[in-house]
């Protein structure tokens, strides 16, 4: 990397999603000071918005304003050049230029990929030509479209257009088939049912949320989901879709399963995971695996002037590659780590632009194993760490289980050396909050873990061992906001959840912490 001393450093950002928007925000002081010229190209014809809330918006649980996360006009006024609805289709690394779909070329000194991830389209009859070939470089702003668009009545719930299609069906009380029972599919199914839609959740395994729950926890969740009126078709491997012909063309009619059943609906929502958008990086000759391969400073393996952040970035070392050249791991897939990467990279580029030491200290913080919380009214599910560890399978792990099918309650804890290293909690809201705090802080379990169950007993006693209002307790995992920061904001006049979000960013990611923000504010008011 060469420090450019006689002019501003030209930084080119590809992608204007939530992680790209955070990167822009962090660089605004350098742009205003004249040390950096920042140009952004985003393929969507929209300002950056919070994709994590797209499914909630589609189901009627959030209004459009809640998705706004940036002020594009303010960034432009500060001097950032932001191109909306323009896709980068080529990178000339020798000349350090990017090529837009319009044919225009833009120079750069530092290039940052924030291209995100696209929804996986399964290999079903009727959808084969809608799958995007990852080996094919982008050619237009339709960066996710295959040879044909998805049929009418089929959405992948990754953008506002999908959300508005789904919202119309939910609002009309229509029938929806959700293919895939991960966290996002489950949250959408429950929210859509709550707002009046008829929903069937289809998955091919034994339990929903299989990546985040063990068998007992998954079965307890299945029962709770059926109790609120969501149908579940487990052990159902989808093979194709039926289309009906209407005046507007072909439209989704039913999902076909390998066992012969047909599941009809007005809408098919595909929730089968995501894959990093790496085709532009691959076409540019950069090393890629599950994502664009970058080091711990987010610098690409093959070019010291190119970086990647967010859902397209896979942090790894060349030493991690196996004998076949395959690099294990994947992008984090969570908005919190992406935001922290954007902040770390922006600080390094800002320092470099003024000749200060850079890329020798500031790195994204090491991420603890993720805590996954299901955002659904009346269904409390949270898990974290090594939740899959089984009793008697690991002599070094102390695994405890408590199952109460009659109450729909389940708790599993995994400890090593007395420290909580994994857990699953279903139907126990206060216990779930307690073990989340213990896990976050690397704390010891009580000597009798069953004492935790008293937190959700009809007459509670003081079984808590972690203070949820301790100053250093994390409230917002996406943005790393503590009780202390929220307290400071409240004392400065931020007396609502929304005001706290504007001042600290807490609650502006997945939104799952808004209840805890309200608890902190209530404790201060009390």
C-alpha positions in Angstrom: 0.0 0.0 0.0 1.3 3.5 -0.9 0.5 6.6 1.1 -0.8 9.3 -1.1 0.6 12.6 0.3 -0.1 15.2 -2.3 -3.9 14.8 -2.7 -6.9 13.2 -0.9 -7.0 9.5 -0.9 -9.7 8.3 -3.3 -11.8 5.6 -1.6 -14.4 3.7 -3.7 -17.1 1.7 -1.9 -19.1 -1.0 -3.8 -22.4 -1.5 -2.1 -24.7 0.8 -0.2 -26.4 -1.5 2.3 -26.4 -1.1 6.1 -22.7 -2.0 6.4 -21.7 0.3 3.6 -23.8 3.1 5.1 -22.0 2.7 8.5 -18.7 2.9 6.6 -19.7 6.1 5.0 -20.9 7.5 8.3 -17.5 6.7 10.0 -15.6 8.4 7.2 -17.6 11.6 7.1 -15.1 13.6 9.3 -12.2 12.7 6.9 -14.3 13.6 3.9 -15.2 17.0 5.5 -11.6 17.6 6.4 -10.5 16.9 2.8 -8.2 14.0 3.5 -10.4 11.5 1.7 -12.6 11.6 -1.4 -15.3 9.0 -1.0 -17.5 7.6 -3.8 -20.2 5.0 -3.3 -22.0 2.9 -5.9 -25.2 1.1 -4.9 -27.1 -1.2 -7.3 -30.5 -0.7 -5.6 -32.6 2.3 -6.4 -33.0 3.0 -2.7 -31.1 4.7 0.0 -29.4 2.2 2.4 -32.0 0.6 4.7 -31.9 -2.1 7.5 -32.4 -5.4 5.7 -32.7 -7.2 9.1 -36.1 -5.7 9.5 -37.4 -6.4 5.9 -39.3 -9.5 7.0 -40.8 -7.7 10.0 -41.9 -4.8 7.7 -43.4 -7.3 5.2 -45.5 -9.0 8.0 -46.8 -5.7 9.3 -44.7 -5.5 12.4 -42.7 -2.4 11.4 -43.4 0.7 9.4 -41.2 1.8 6.5 -39.5 4.6 8.6 -38.0 2.0 11.0 -35.9 0.6 8.2 -34.1 4.0 7.6 -30.6 3.9 8.9 -28.7 6.7 7.2 -29.0 10.3 5.9 -27.9 10.1 2.3 -28.5 13.8 1.6 -26.4 14.8 4.7 -23.5 12.6 3.4 -23.8 14.2 0.0 -23.8 17.6 1.6 -20.6 16.7 3.4 -18.9 15.8 0.1 -19.6 12.1 -0.4 -20.5 11.1 -4.0 -23.3 8.5 -3.7 -24.5 6.8 -6.9 -27.9 5.1 -6.4 -29.1 2.6 -8.9 -25.6 2.1 -10.5 -23.8 -1.2 -10.4 -20.1 -1.9 -10.6 -19.6 -4.6 -13.3 -15.8 -4.6 -13.5 -12.6 -3.8 -11.7 -9.4 -2.9 -13.5 -6.8 -3.5 -10.7 -3.9 -2.5 -12.9 -5.3 0.9 -13.6 -7.2 1.1 -10.3 -10.5 1.8 -11.8 -14.0 0.4 -11.5 -16.4 0.1 -14.4 -20.1 0.9 -14.0 -23.0 -0.7 -15.9 -23.3 2.6 -17.7 -19.8 2.2 -19.1 -18.4 5.0 -17.0 -15.1 4.4 -15.1 -14.2 5.7 -11.7 -10.6 5.8 -10.2 -9.7 4.6 -6.8 -6.7 4.4 -4.4 -8.5 2.1 -2.0 -11.4 -0.1 -3.0 -13.9 -1.5 -0.5 -16.3 -4.3 -1.3 -19.5 -4.2 0.8 -21.6 -6.2 -1.7 -23.4 -8.2 1.0 -25.2 -11.5 0.4 -28.0 -12.8 -1.7 -30.8 -15.3 -0.9 -30.1 -18.9 -1.9 -32.6 -20.1 -4.5 -33.1 -23.9 -4.1 -32.8 -26.2 -7.1 -36.5 -26.7 -7.5 -38.4 -27.5 -10.7 -39.8 -24.2 -11.8 -37.0 -22.1 -10.3 -33.9 -23.4 -12.1 -33.6 -20.5 -14.5 -34.1 -18.0 -11.6 -30.9 -19.1 -9.8 -28.0 -16.8 -10.1 -24.8 -18.4 -11.5 -22.1 -17.3 -9.0 -19.4 -17.7 -11.7 -21.0 -15.1 -13.9 -19.8 -11.5 -13.3 -22.5 -8.8 -12.8 -23.9 -7.2 -15.8 -26.5 -4.7 -14.5 -28.2 -3.5 -11.4 -30.1 -6.8 -11.2 -27.3 -8.3 -9.3 -29.3 -11.2 -7.9 -31.4 -12.1 -10.9 -30.8 -15.3 -12.9 -31.6 -15.9 -16.5 -35.3 -15.3 -15.6 -36.8 -13.4 -12.6 -38.6 -15.4 -9.9 -42.2 -16.3 -10.9 -44.9 -14.0 -9.6 -45.9 -15.0 -6.1 -42.4 -16.2 -5.2 -40.1 -13.9 -3.1 -36.8 -14.3 -1.2 -37.4 -11.5 1.3 -34.1 -9.7 0.8 -35.3 -6.3 -0.5 -38.1 -3.8 -0.2 -39.8 -5.0 -3.4 -40.1 -8.5 -1.9 -41.4 -7.0 1.3 -44.1 -5.0 -0.4 -45.2 -8.1 -2.3 -45.5 -10.1 0.9 -47.2 -7.2 2.8 -50.1 -7.2 0.2 -50.7 -10.9 0.9 -50.5 -10.6 4.7 -52.8 -7.6 4.6 -55.4 -9.5 2.6 -55.3 -12.5 5.0 -53.9 -14.7 2.3 -52.1 -18.0 2.5 -48.3 -18.1 2.7 -45.9 -21.0 2.3 -42.5 -20.4 4.0 -39.8 -22.7 2.7 -37.1 -22.9 5.4 -37.3 -22.8 9.2 -34.2 -20.9 10.2 -34.5 -17.8 12.4 -35.6 -15.4 9.6 -38.2 -17.8 8.2 -39.5 -18.6 11.6 -39.8 -14.9 12.6 -41.6 -14.0 9.4 -44.0 -17.0 9.7 -45.0 -16.0 13.2 -45.3 -12.3 12.4 -47.4 -13.0 9.3 -49.7 -15.3 11.3 -50.1 -12.7 14.1 -51.2 -10.1 11.4 -53.8 -12.4 9.9 -52.2 -14.5 7.2 -52.6 -18.3 7.0 -49.0 -19.8 7.2 -47.4 -23.2 6.6 -43.7 -23.5 7.5 -42.0 -26.2 5.4 -38.6 -27.8 6.3 -36.9 -31.1 5.6 -35.3 -31.8 9.0 -36.6 -33.0 12.4 -36.8 -29.6 14.0 -37.0 -25.9 13.1 -34.0 -23.7 13.7 -31.7 -26.7 13.7 -28.6 -24.6 13.5 -29.4 -22.9 16.8 -31.4 -25.4 18.9 -30.9 -29.0 20.0 -33.5 -31.7 19.6 -35.5 -30.9 22.7 -35.5 -27.2 22.2 -36.6 -27.6 18.6 -39.5 -29.9 19.5 -40.6 -27.4 22.2 -40.5 -24.6 19.7 -42.5 -26.7 17.2 -45.3 -27.1 19.7 -45.4 -23.4 20.6 -45.5 -22.5 16.9 -48.4 -24.9 16.2 -50.2 -23.5 19.2 -50.4 -20.0 17.7 -51.8 -21.4 14.4 -48.7 -21.8 12.2 -48.8 -25.1 10.3 -45.5 -27.0 10.2 -44.6 -29.5 7.5 -41.5 -31.2 8.9 -39.5 -34.0 7.0 -40.8 -32.4 3.8 -38.2 -32.1 1.0 -39.3 -29.6 -1.6 -38.9 -30.7 -5.2 -40.7 -28.1 -7.3 -43.5 -25.6 -7.6 -46.8 -25.6 -9.5 -47.6 -22.5 -11.5 -51.0 -21.4 -12.6 -51.6 -19.2 -15.6 -53.3 -15.8 -15.0 -53.9 -12.7 -17.1 -50.6 -11.4 -15.7 -48.6 -14.5 -16.6 -47.6 -17.5 -14.6 -48.0 -17.4 -10.8 -47.2 -19.6 -7.8 -49.9 -22.0 -7.0 -48.4 -24.8 -4.8 -45.1 -26.3 -3.4 -44.5 -29.9 -4.5 -42.7 -32.2 -2.0 -40.8 -35.4 -2.5 -43.5 -37.5 -0.7 -46.2 -36.3 -3.1 -48.0 -33.7 -1.1 -48.8 -30.3 -2.5 -48.9 -27.3 -0.2 -51.0 -24.5 -1.9 -50.6 -20.8 -1.2 -50.9 -17.3 -2.6 -47.2 -16.7 -1.9 -44.1 -18.7 -1.5 -41.4 -17.1 0.7 -38.0 -18.7 0.2 -35.9 -18.6 3.4 -33.0 -21.0 2.6 -30.0 -19.0 3.8 -27.7 -16.6 1.9 -24.5 -16.7 0.0 -21.9 -13.9 -0.3 -21.9 -11.9 -3.5 -18.4 -12.7 -4.7 -18.8 -12.9 -8.5 -17.3 -9.4 -9.1 -14.3 -10.2 -6.8 -13.8 -13.5 -8.6 -13.9 -11.8 -12.0 -11.3 -9.4 -10.7 -8.9 -12.2 -9.7 -9.3 -11.9 -5.9 -9.1 -15.0 -3.7 -12.6 -16.1 -2.6 -14.0 -19.1 -0.7 -17.4 -18.7 1.0 -16.7 -15.0 0.8 -14.0 -12.6 -0.3 -10.9 -13.7 1.6 -9.4 -10.9 3.8 -6.9 -10.8 6.6 -7.6 -9.5 10.2 -7.3 -5.9 8.9 -10.0 -6.7 6.2 -7.4 -6.4 3.4 -7.9 -8.8 0.5 -5.3 -11.6 0.1 -4.4 -10.7 -3.4 -4.3 -6.9 -3.5 -3.2 -4.6 -0.6 -5.4 -1.8 -1.9 -8.7 -3.8 -1.9 -10.7 -4.5 1.2 -14.1 -6.2 2.1 -16.5 -5.8 4.9 -19.8 -7.3 6.0 -21.6 -10.3 4.6 -19.2 -10.6 1.6 -16.0 -10.7 3.8 -14.5 -13.9 5.1 -11.7 -13.3 7.6 -9.0 -15.9 7.4 -5.3 -16.6 7.0 -3.7 -18.3 4.0 -2.4 -20.8 6.6 -6.0 -21.9 7.3 -6.3 -23.5 3.8 -6.3 -27.3 3.8 -4.4 -29.6 1.4 -7.0 -29.0 -1.4 -6.8 -25.2 -1.0 -10.2 -24.9 0.6 -10.4 -22.3 3.3 -12.9 -23.2 6.2 -15.2 -20.7 7.7 -17.6 -18.2 6.2 -18.7 -14.6 6.6 -20.4 -13.9 9.9 -23.8 -13.3 8.4 -24.8 -10.9 11.2 -25.2 -7.1 11.1 -23.3 -6.4 14.3 -19.9 -7.8 13.2 -20.4 -6.1 9.8 -20.8 -2.7 11.5 -17.8 -3.3 13.7 -15.7 -4.2 10.6 -16.9 -1.0 8.9 -15.9 1.1 11.9 -12.4 -0.5 12.2 -11.6 -0.2 8.5 -12.8 3.4 8.3 -10.6 4.4 11.2 -7.6 2.8 9.6 -8.2 4.4 6.2 -8.7 7.8 8.0 -5.5 7.5 9.8 -3.6 6.4 6.7 -4.9 9.4 4.8 -3.2 11.8 7.1 0.0 9.9 7.4 -0.7 8.4 10.8 0.1 4.8 11.7 -2.6 2.5 10.3 -3.3 -1.2 9.9 -1.0 -2.1 12.8 -3.5 -1.8 15.7 -7.1 -1.2 14.8 -8.8 -4.4 13.9 -12.4 -5.6 14.3 -12.9 -6.9 17.8 -12.9 -10.6 18.3 -16.5 -11.9 18.1 -17.8 -14.1 20.8 -20.0 -17.0 19.7 -23.3 -15.5 18.7 -26.4 -15.4 20.9 -29.5 -16.0 18.7 -32.8 -14.7 20.0 -36.1 -15.4 18.2 -38.1 -12.1 17.9 -41.7 -13.2 18.3 -44.5 -12.1 20.6 -45.3 -14.7 23.3 -42.6 -17.2 22.2 -39.3 -16.9 24.1 -36.4 -18.7 22.5 -32.7 -17.9 22.9 -29.5 -19.9 22.5 -25.8 -19.3 22.4 -22.4 -21.0 22.3 -22.0 -24.7 22.2 -25.7 -25.5 22.4 -25.4 -28.7 20.5 -23.2 -30.5 23.1 -25.0 -33.7 24.3 -25.0 -35.2 27.9 -22.4 -37.9 28.3 -20.8 -37.1 24.9 -18.0 -34.9 26.3 -16.3 -35.7 29.6 -15.1 -32.2 30.0 -18.5 -30.6 29.7 -21.2 -30.4 32.4 -24.5 -30.6 30.6 -27.8 -30.0 32.4 -31.3 -30.4 31.0 -34.7 -29.4 32.4 -37.8 -30.3 30.4 -41.4 -29.4 31.2 -43.6 -30.2 28.1 -46.8 -29.3 30.0 -45.6 -25.7 30.4 -43.7 -25.6 27.1 -40.5 -24.8 29.0 -37.0 -26.1 28.4 -33.5 -25.2 29.6 -30.2 -26.6 28.7 -26.8 -25.4 30.0 -23.3 -26.4 29.1 -20.5 -25.5 31.4 -16.7 -26.1 31.4 -14.8 -25.5 34.5 -17.9 -23.9 36.0 -18.2 -21.3 33.3 -21.3 -21.2 31.0 -20.2 -22.0 27.5 -23.5 -22.8 25.8 -27.3 -22.8 26.5 -30.8 -23.2 25.0 -33.8 -21.6 26.7 -37.4 -22.0 25.4 -40.5 -20.7 27.1 -38.5 -19.2 30.0 -38.2 -15.4 29.4 -36.5 -14.5 32.6 -34.2 -17.5 32.6 -33.3 -16.8 29.0 -32.3 -13.2 29.9 -30.3 -14.4 32.9 -28.3 -17.1 31.0 -27.7 -14.6 28.2 -26.1 -12.2 30.6 -24.0 -15.0 32.2 -22.8 -16.2 28.8 -22.0 -12.7 27.6 -19.8 -12.0 30.6 -18.2 -15.4 30.8 -19.6 -15.9 34.2 -20.0 -19.0 36.3 -23.2 -20.9 36.6 -24.8 -21.1 40.0 -23.6 -24.1 42.0 -27.1 -25.5 41.5 -28.1 -24.5 37.9 -31.7 -25.6 38.6 -32.0 -22.6 40.8 -32.3 -20.5 37.7 -35.8 -22.0 37.0 -37.2 -20.1 40.0 -36.8 -16.9 37.9 -39.9 -17.9 35.9 -41.8 -19.5 38.8 -45.2 -18.0 39.7 -43.6 -16.6 42.9 -40.1 -15.6 42.1 -37.3 -15.4 44.5 -33.8 -14.0 44.0 -32.1 -16.6 41.9 -30.3 -14.1 39.7 -26.5 -14.1 39.8 -25.9 -11.5 37.1 -27.1 -7.9 37.4 -28.9 -7.0 34.1 -28.5 -3.3 35.0 -24.8 -3.5 35.7 -23.1 -0.6 33.9 -21.0 -2.9 31.7 -23.8 -5.3 30.8 -24.4 -5.3 27.0 -27.9 -4.3 26.0 -27.5 -4.0 22.2 -25.3 -6.8 20.7 -25.5 -5.4 17.2 -23.9 -2.1 18.2 -22.2 -3.1 21.4 -24.1 -0.6 23.5 -23.9 -1.1 27.3 -26.3 -0.1 30.2 -23.8 2.7 31.0 -24.1 4.3 27.6 -27.9 4.1 27.7 -27.9 5.6 31.2 -25.7 8.5 30.0 -28.0 9.1 27.0 -31.1 9.1 29.3 -29.6 11.5 31.7 -28.8 13.8 28.8 -32.5 13.8 27.8 -33.1 10.7 25.7 -36.1 9.4 27.6 -37.6 7.0 24.9 -36.4 3.9 23.1 -36.3 5.9 19.8 -34.3 8.7 21.3 -31.8 6.3 22.8 -31.5 4.7 19.4 -30.7 8.0 17.7 -28.1 8.9 20.4 -26.4 5.5 20.8 -27.6 3.3 17.9 -28.9 0.8 20.4 -32.0 -1.0 19.0 -31.3 0.1 15.4 -30.0 -3.3 14.3 -32.2 -6.4 14.6 -34.4 -4.6 17.2 -34.4 -7.5 19.6 -33.0 -5.4 22.4 -35.7 -2.8 22.5 -37.4 -4.4 25.5 -34.2 -4.3 27.5 -33.7 -0.6 26.5 -37.1 0.1 27.9 -36.3 -1.8 31.1 -33.2 0.4 31.6 -35.2 3.6 31.0 -37.9 2.3 33.4 -35.3 1.6 36.1 -33.9 5.1 35.8 -37.4 6.6 35.9 -38.2 4.6 39.0 
